[in-house]
Amino acid sequence: MDIAIEVKNLNHNFKDKIICDNMNIKFEKNKIYGLLGKNGVGKSTLINIITNQLLC
């Protein structure tokens, strides 16, 4: 498995809401991924953290 991005033990809160709670995820090279979920569950926040647009 060739890993492009790995997130380990990510925690992030917004005000009093837990967005990421000890999240672990690996993205392999040469694969396409999609994030699914309801509004407000942290999809965009995860992408912003991974791309350094939002600091933890």
PyMOL CGO cylinders between C-alpha atoms (Angstrom):
from pymol import cmd
from pymol.cgo import CYLINDER

trace = [
    CYLINDER, 0.00, 0.00, 0.00, 1.51, 3.34, -1.10, 0.3, 1, 1, 1, 1, 1, 1,
    CYLINDER, 1.51, 3.34, -1.10, 0.22, 6.09, 1.21, 0.3, 1, 1, 1, 1, 1, 1,
    CYLINDER, 0.22, 6.09, 1.21, -0.13, 9.67, -0.10, 0.3, 1, 1, 1, 1, 1, 1,
    CYLINDER, -0.13, 9.67, -0.10, -1.67, 11.24, 3.04, 0.3, 1, 1, 1, 1, 1, 1,
    CYLINDER, -1.67, 11.24, 3.04, -2.04, 9.85, 6.53, 0.3, 1, 1, 1, 1, 1, 1,
    CYLINDER, -2.04, 9.85, 6.53, -3.95, 11.52, 9.37, 0.3, 1, 1, 1, 1, 1, 1,
    CYLINDER, -3.95, 11.52, 9.37, -3.33, 10.20, 12.89, 0.3, 1, 1, 1, 1, 1, 1,
    CYLINDER, -3.33, 10.20, 12.89, -5.26, 11.02, 16.05, 0.3, 1, 1, 1, 1, 1, 1,
    CYLINDER, -5.26, 11.02, 16.05, -6.86, 14.20, 14.67, 0.3, 1, 1, 1, 1, 1, 1,
    CYLINDER, -6.86, 14.20, 14.67, -8.98, 16.14, 17.16, 0.3, 1, 1, 1, 1, 1, 1,
    CYLINDER, -8.98, 16.14, 17.16, -10.78, 19.36, 16.29, 0.3, 1, 1, 1, 1, 1, 1,
    CYLINDER, -10.78, 19.36, 16.29, -13.54, 21.33, 18.01, 0.3, 1, 1, 1, 1, 1, 1,
    CYLINDER, -13.54, 21.33, 18.01, -15.57, 24.27, 16.76, 0.3, 1, 1, 1, 1, 1, 1,
    CYLINDER, -15.57, 24.27, 16.76, -16.99, 26.20, 19.68, 0.3, 1, 1, 1, 1, 1, 1,
    CYLINDER, -16.99, 26.20, 19.68, -18.67, 23.46, 21.76, 0.3, 1, 1, 1, 1, 1, 1,
    CYLINDER, -18.67, 23.46, 21.76, -19.09, 20.98, 18.88, 0.3, 1, 1, 1, 1, 1, 1,
    CYLINDER, -19.09, 20.98, 18.88, -16.64, 18.10, 18.34, 0.3, 1, 1, 1, 1, 1, 1,
    CYLINDER, -16.64, 18.10, 18.34, -15.84, 17.95, 14.62, 0.3, 1, 1, 1, 1, 1, 1,
    CYLINDER, -15.84, 17.95, 14.62, -13.06, 15.32, 14.57, 0.3, 1, 1, 1, 1, 1, 1,
    CYLINDER, -13.06, 15.32, 14.57, -12.64, 12.96, 17.51, 0.3, 1, 1, 1, 1, 1, 1,
    CYLINDER, -12.64, 12.96, 17.51, -9.39, 10.97, 17.39, 0.3, 1, 1, 1, 1, 1, 1,
    CYLINDER, -9.39, 10.97, 17.39, -9.72, 10.49, 13.60, 0.3, 1, 1, 1, 1, 1, 1,
    CYLINDER, -9.72, 10.49, 13.60, -7.33, 8.17, 11.76, 0.3, 1, 1, 1, 1, 1, 1,
    CYLINDER, -7.33, 8.17, 11.76, -7.46, 7.90, 7.97, 0.3, 1, 1, 1, 1, 1, 1,
    CYLINDER, -7.46, 7.90, 7.97, -5.10, 6.92, 5.14, 0.3, 1, 1, 1, 1, 1, 1,
    CYLINDER, -5.10, 6.92, 5.14, -5.35, 8.02, 1.51, 0.3, 1, 1, 1, 1, 1, 1,
    CYLINDER, -5.35, 8.02, 1.51, -3.53, 5.78, -0.95, 0.3, 1, 1, 1, 1, 1, 1,
    CYLINDER, -3.53, 5.78, -0.95, -1.76, 7.10, -4.04, 0.3, 1, 1, 1, 1, 1, 1,
    CYLINDER, -1.76, 7.10, -4.04, -3.53, 6.74, -7.40, 0.3, 1, 1, 1, 1, 1, 1,
    CYLINDER, -3.53, 6.74, -7.40, -6.99, 6.32, -5.82, 0.3, 1, 1, 1, 1, 1, 1,
    CYLINDER, -6.99, 6.32, -5.82, -10.01, 8.59, -5.84, 0.3, 1, 1, 1, 1, 1, 1,
    CYLINDER, -10.01, 8.59, -5.84, -11.89, 9.25, -2.58, 0.3, 1, 1, 1, 1, 1, 1,
    CYLINDER, -11.89, 9.25, -2.58, -15.14, 10.93, -1.70, 0.3, 1, 1, 1, 1, 1, 1,
    CYLINDER, -15.14, 10.93, -1.70, -16.37, 12.24, 1.63, 0.3, 1, 1, 1, 1, 1, 1,
    CYLINDER, -16.37, 12.24, 1.63, -20.03, 11.68, 2.37, 0.3, 1, 1, 1, 1, 1, 1,
    CYLINDER, -20.03, 11.68, 2.37, -22.10, 12.96, 5.26, 0.3, 1, 1, 1, 1, 1, 1,
    CYLINDER, -22.10, 12.96, 5.26, -24.79, 15.34, 6.41, 0.3, 1, 1, 1, 1, 1, 1,
    CYLINDER, -24.79, 15.34, 6.41, -24.35, 19.10, 6.56, 0.3, 1, 1, 1, 1, 1, 1,
    CYLINDER, -24.35, 19.10, 6.56, -22.14, 20.24, 9.41, 0.3, 1, 1, 1, 1, 1, 1,
    CYLINDER, -22.14, 20.24, 9.41, -20.38, 16.96, 10.20, 0.3, 1, 1, 1, 1, 1, 1,
    CYLINDER, -20.38, 16.96, 10.20, -16.88, 18.17, 9.27, 0.3, 1, 1, 1, 1, 1, 1,
    CYLINDER, -16.88, 18.17, 9.27, -16.21, 17.18, 5.64, 0.3, 1, 1, 1, 1, 1, 1,
    CYLINDER, -16.21, 17.18, 5.64, -14.93, 20.61, 4.59, 0.3, 1, 1, 1, 1, 1, 1,
    CYLINDER, -14.93, 20.61, 4.59, -13.14, 21.05, 7.91, 0.3, 1, 1, 1, 1, 1, 1,
    CYLINDER, -13.14, 21.05, 7.91, -11.20, 17.81, 7.34, 0.3, 1, 1, 1, 1, 1, 1,
    CYLINDER, -11.20, 17.81, 7.34, -10.13, 18.94, 3.86, 0.3, 1, 1, 1, 1, 1, 1,
    CYLINDER, -10.13, 18.94, 3.86, -9.14, 22.38, 5.19, 0.3, 1, 1, 1, 1, 1, 1,
    CYLINDER, -9.14, 22.38, 5.19, -7.02, 20.81, 7.94, 0.3, 1, 1, 1, 1, 1, 1,
    CYLINDER, -7.02, 20.81, 7.94, -5.31, 18.40, 5.52, 0.3, 1, 1, 1, 1, 1, 1,
    CYLINDER, -5.31, 18.40, 5.52, -4.48, 21.24, 3.10, 0.3, 1, 1, 1, 1, 1, 1,
    CYLINDER, -4.48, 21.24, 3.10, -3.25, 23.53, 5.93, 0.3, 1, 1, 1, 1, 1, 1,
    CYLINDER, -3.25, 23.53, 5.93, -5.99, 26.10, 5.32, 0.3, 1, 1, 1, 1, 1, 1,
    CYLINDER, -5.99, 26.10, 5.32, -7.20, 25.53, 8.90, 0.3, 1, 1, 1, 1, 1, 1,
    CYLINDER, -7.20, 25.53, 8.90, -4.77, 24.90, 11.72, 0.3, 1, 1, 1, 1, 1, 1,
    CYLINDER, -4.77, 24.90, 11.72, -5.63, 22.54, 14.57, 0.3, 1, 1, 1, 1, 1, 1,
]
cmd.load_cgo(trace, "trace")
